[in-house]
Amino acid sequence: MNRVKQGINQRQLSKLRSKKQFRGGAAAAAKKRRKKEKKAYLRRLARPRPTPLPQHWGYVF
């Protein structure tokens, strides 16, 4: 990737580079979103869910 201006900094460069990578329109975006949703779902599963108090064992917690 050729730099026309010397003034362009590294952060902008990386931003441009990442933009260039994710061309491919709606399909690619949807794929990425699905991947993120899956990760979020798995994170939710890993979280301990509040269990109902087991009061049916003769003693109350």
DSSP file (Angstrom, degrees, kcal/mol; ACC not computed):
  #  RESIDUE AA STRUCTURE BP1 BP2  ACC     N-H-->O    O-->H-N    N-H-->O    O-->H-N    TCO  KAPPA ALPHA  PHI   PSI    X-CA   Y-CA   Z-CA
    1    1 A M              0   0    0      0, 0.0     2,-0.3     0, 0.0    16,-0.0   0.000 360.0 360.0 360.0 118.8    0.0    0.0    0.0
    2    2 A N        -     0   0    0      1,-0.0     2,-0.7     2,-0.0     0, 0.0  -0.586 360.0-138.6 -86.4 139.0    1.7    3.2   -1.1
    3    3 A R        -     0   0    0     -2,-0.3    -1,-0.0     1,-0.2     3,-0.0  -0.826  17.5-177.2 -93.8 116.6    1.7    6.2    1.1
    4    4 A V  S    S+     0   0    0     -2,-0.7     2,-0.3     1,-0.1    -1,-0.2   0.958  74.0  42.3 -77.7 -53.0    1.1    9.4   -0.8
    5    5 A K    >   -     0   0    0      1,-0.1     3,-0.6     2,-0.0    -1,-0.1  -0.734  67.7-151.1 -92.2 141.9    1.5   11.8    2.2
    6    6 A Q  T 3  S+     0   0    0     -2,-0.3    -1,-0.1     1,-0.2    -2,-0.0   0.718  92.9  73.0 -75.7 -20.7    4.3   11.2    4.7
    7    7 A G  T 3   +     0   0    0      2,-0.0     2,-0.2    -3,-0.0    -1,-0.2   0.623  68.0 108.6 -70.8 -12.8    2.0   12.9    7.2
    8    8 A I    <   -     0   0    0     -3,-0.6     2,-0.1     1,-0.1    -5,-0.0  -0.479  64.8-140.1 -70.4 129.8   -0.3    9.9    7.5
    9    9 A N     >  -     0   0    0     -2,-0.2     4,-2.1     1,-0.1     5,-0.1  -0.373  20.0-104.1 -94.8 172.7    0.2    8.2   10.8
   10   10 A Q  H  > S+     0   0    0      1,-0.2     4,-2.5     2,-0.2     5,-0.2   0.840 116.4  54.7 -63.2 -36.6    0.4    4.5   11.7
   11   11 A R  H  > S+     0   0    0      2,-0.2     4,-2.1     1,-0.2    -1,-0.2   0.928 110.0  45.6 -66.3 -45.1   -3.1    4.4   13.3
   12   12 A Q  H  > S+     0   0    0      1,-0.2     4,-2.7     2,-0.2    -1,-0.2   0.890 111.4  54.8 -62.7 -38.0   -4.8    5.8   10.2
   13   13 A L  H  X S+     0   0    0     -4,-2.1     4,-2.4     1,-0.2    -2,-0.2   0.930 109.2  45.5 -61.6 -46.4   -2.7    3.4    8.1
   14   14 A S  H  X S+     0   0    0     -4,-2.5     4,-2.5     2,-0.2    -1,-0.2   0.865 111.2  54.0 -67.0 -34.4   -3.9    0.4   10.1
   15   15 A K  H  X S+     0   0    0     -4,-2.1     4,-2.2     2,-0.2    -2,-0.2   0.940 110.2  46.5 -63.0 -46.2   -7.5    1.7   10.0
   16   16 A L  H  X S+     0   0    0     -4,-2.7     4,-2.5     1,-0.2    -2,-0.2   0.909 111.6  52.2 -60.2 -42.4   -7.3    1.9    6.2
   17   17 A R  H  X S+     0   0    0     -4,-2.4     4,-1.7     1,-0.2    -1,-0.2   0.914 109.9  47.1 -62.5 -43.5   -5.7   -1.6    6.0
   18   18 A S  H  X S+     0   0    0     -4,-2.5     4,-1.6     1,-0.2    -1,-0.2   0.866 110.6  53.0 -69.1 -34.1   -8.5   -3.1    8.1
   19   19 A K  H  < S+     0   0    0     -4,-2.2    -1,-0.2     1,-0.2    -2,-0.2   0.928 107.9  51.3 -62.2 -43.7  -11.1   -1.4    6.0
   20   20 A K  H >< S+     0   0    0     -4,-2.5     3,-1.0     1,-0.2    -1,-0.2   0.862 107.8  54.2 -61.7 -35.9   -9.6   -2.8    2.9
   21   21 A Q  H 3< S+     0   0    0     -4,-1.7    -1,-0.2     1,-0.2    -2,-0.2   0.870 104.7  53.0 -66.8 -37.1   -9.7   -6.3    4.5
   22   22 A F  T 3< S+     0   0    0     -4,-1.6    -1,-0.2    -3,-0.2     3,-0.2   0.094  74.7 122.7 -97.1  26.1  -13.4   -6.2    5.2
   23   23 A R    <   +     0   0    0     -3,-1.0    -3,-0.0     1,-0.2     0, 0.0  -0.451  31.4  96.3 -70.6 162.1  -14.6   -5.3    1.8
   24   24 A G  S  > S-     0   0    0     -2,-0.1     4,-0.9     4,-0.0     3,-0.5   0.372  78.0-131.8 125.8   1.3  -17.0   -7.9    0.6
   25   25 A G  H  >  -     0   0    0     -3,-0.2     4,-1.9     1,-0.2     5,-0.2  -0.088  60.1 -10.8  69.0-148.0  -20.2   -6.2    1.6
   26   26 A A  H  > S+     0   0    0      1,-0.2     4,-2.8     2,-0.2     5,-0.2   0.835 126.9  57.1 -67.7 -36.7  -23.2   -7.5    3.4
   27   27 A A  H  > S+     0   0    0     -3,-0.5     4,-2.2     1,-0.2    -1,-0.2   0.936 110.1  44.2 -62.3 -46.6  -22.4  -11.2    3.3
   28   28 A A  H  X S+     0   0    0     -4,-0.9     4,-2.4     1,-0.2    -1,-0.2   0.897 113.8  51.0 -65.1 -39.9  -19.0  -10.7    5.1
   29   29 A A  H  X S+     0   0    0     -4,-1.9     4,-2.6     1,-0.2    -2,-0.2   0.909 110.2  49.2 -63.9 -41.6  -20.6   -8.4    7.6
   30   30 A A  H  X S+     0   0    0     -4,-2.8     4,-2.6     2,-0.2    -1,-0.2   0.897 109.8  51.8 -64.3 -40.1  -23.3  -10.8    8.4
   31   31 A K  H  X S+     0   0    0     -4,-2.2     4,-2.1    -5,-0.2    -2,-0.2   0.928 111.0  47.3 -61.7 -45.3  -20.8  -13.6    8.8
   32   32 A K  H  X S+     0   0    0     -4,-2.4     4,-2.2     1,-0.2    -2,-0.2   0.910 111.7  50.8 -62.5 -42.0  -18.8  -11.5   11.2
   33   33 A R  H  X S+     0   0    0     -4,-2.6     4,-2.7     1,-0.2    -2,-0.2   0.900 108.7  51.6 -63.8 -40.6  -22.0  -10.6   13.1
   34   34 A R  H  X S+     0   0    0     -4,-2.6     4,-2.5     1,-0.2    -1,-0.2   0.911 108.6  51.4 -60.2 -42.6  -22.9  -14.2   13.4
   35   35 A K  H  X S+     0   0    0     -4,-2.1     4,-2.1     1,-0.2    -1,-0.2   0.921 111.6  46.7 -60.8 -44.6  -19.5  -15.0   14.8
   36   36 A K  H  X S+     0   0    0     -4,-2.2     4,-2.4     1,-0.2    -2,-0.2   0.901 111.3  51.4 -64.8 -41.2  -19.8  -12.3   17.4
   37   37 A E  H  X S+     0   0    0     -4,-2.7     4,-2.5     1,-0.2    -1,-0.2   0.900 108.6  51.6 -63.1 -40.3  -23.3  -13.4   18.3
   38   38 A K  H  X S+     0   0    0     -4,-2.5     4,-2.4     2,-0.2    -1,-0.2   0.919 110.1  49.0 -61.9 -44.1  -22.1  -17.0   18.8
   39   39 A K  H  X S+     0   0    0     -4,-2.1     4,-2.3     1,-0.2    -2,-0.2   0.916 111.3  49.4 -61.6 -43.3  -19.3  -15.8   21.1
   40   40 A A  H  X S+     0   0    0     -4,-2.4     4,-2.3     1,-0.2    -1,-0.2   0.899 110.1  51.7 -62.9 -40.5  -21.8  -13.7   23.1
   41   41 A Y  H  X S+     0   0    0     -4,-2.5     4,-2.0     1,-0.2    -1,-0.2   0.920 110.1  48.1 -62.0 -44.9  -24.1  -16.7   23.4
   42   42 A L  H  X S+     0   0    0     -4,-2.4     4,-1.9     1,-0.2    -1,-0.2   0.875 109.7  53.1 -65.5 -37.1  -21.3  -18.9   24.7
   43   43 A R  H  X S+     0   0    0     -4,-2.3     4,-1.1     1,-0.2    -1,-0.2   0.914 108.3  50.6 -62.1 -42.1  -20.3  -16.2   27.2
   44   44 A R  H  < S+     0   0    0     -4,-2.3     3,-0.4     1,-0.2    -2,-0.2   0.883 109.0  51.6 -62.7 -38.3  -23.8  -16.1   28.5
   45   45 A L  H  < S+     0   0    0     -4,-2.0    -1,-0.2     1,-0.2    -2,-0.2   0.877 106.2  54.8 -64.7 -36.9  -23.9  -19.9   28.8
   46   46 A A  H  < S+     0   0    0     -4,-1.9    -1,-0.2    -5,-0.1    -2,-0.2   0.749  87.5  95.5 -71.0 -23.0  -20.6  -19.8   30.8
   47   47 A R  S  < S-     0   0    0     -4,-1.1     2,-0.3    -3,-0.4    -3,-0.0  -0.491  88.7-110.8 -70.4 134.3  -22.1  -17.3   33.3
   48   48 A P        -     0   0    0      0, 0.0    -1,-0.1     0, 0.0    -2,-0.1  -0.491  34.1-142.0 -66.4 124.0  -23.5  -19.1   36.4
   49   49 A R        -     0   0    0     -2,-0.3     2,-0.3    -4,-0.2    -4,-0.0  -0.647  24.5 -99.6 -89.5 146.4  -27.2  -18.8   36.3
   50   50 A P        -     0   0    0      0, 0.0    -1,-0.1     0, 0.0     3,-0.0  -0.458  40.7-147.9 -66.4 122.2  -29.2  -18.2   39.5
   51   51 A T        -     0   0    0     -2,-0.3     2,-0.1     1,-0.1     0, 0.0  -0.645  21.4-104.6 -91.4 147.3  -30.6  -21.5   40.6
   52   52 A P        -     0   0    0      0, 0.0    -1,-0.1     0, 0.0     0, 0.0  -0.429  49.0 -94.8 -65.5 145.7  -33.9  -21.7   42.4
   53   53 A L        -     0   0    0      1,-0.1     2,-1.8    -2,-0.1     3,-0.1  -0.440  32.5-128.4 -68.0 126.4  -33.4  -22.4   46.1
   54   54 A P        +     0   0    0      0, 0.0     3,-0.5     0, 0.0     5,-0.2  -0.535  48.6 152.0 -77.5  87.4  -33.6  -26.1   46.8
   55   55 A Q        +     0   0    0     -2,-1.8     3,-0.5     1,-0.2    -2,-0.1   0.466  52.1  82.2 -94.9  -0.9  -36.1  -26.0   49.7
   56   56 A H  S    S+     0   0    0      1,-0.2    -1,-0.2    -3,-0.1     4,-0.1   0.332  70.1  82.7 -89.6  11.0  -37.5  -29.5   49.0
   57   57 A W  S    S-     0   0    0     -3,-0.5    -1,-0.2     2,-0.5    -2,-0.1  -0.053 111.9 -97.9-103.4  34.5  -34.7  -31.3   50.9
   58   58 A G  S    S+     0   0    0     -3,-0.5     2,-0.4     1,-0.0    -2,-0.1   0.169 103.6  68.0  77.3 -23.4  -36.1  -30.9   54.4
   59   59 A Y  S    S-     0   0    0     -5,-0.2    -2,-0.5    -2,-0.0     2,-0.4  -0.976  76.5-129.3-131.9 151.9  -33.9  -27.9   55.2
   60   60 A V              0   0    0     -2,-0.4    -5,-0.1     1,-0.1    -7,-0.0  -0.792 360.0 360.0-100.3 132.5  -33.9  -24.4   53.8
   61   61 A F              0   0    0     -2,-0.4    -1,-0.1    -7,-0.1    -6,-0.1   0.475 360.0 360.0 -79.3 360.0  -30.7  -22.8   52.5
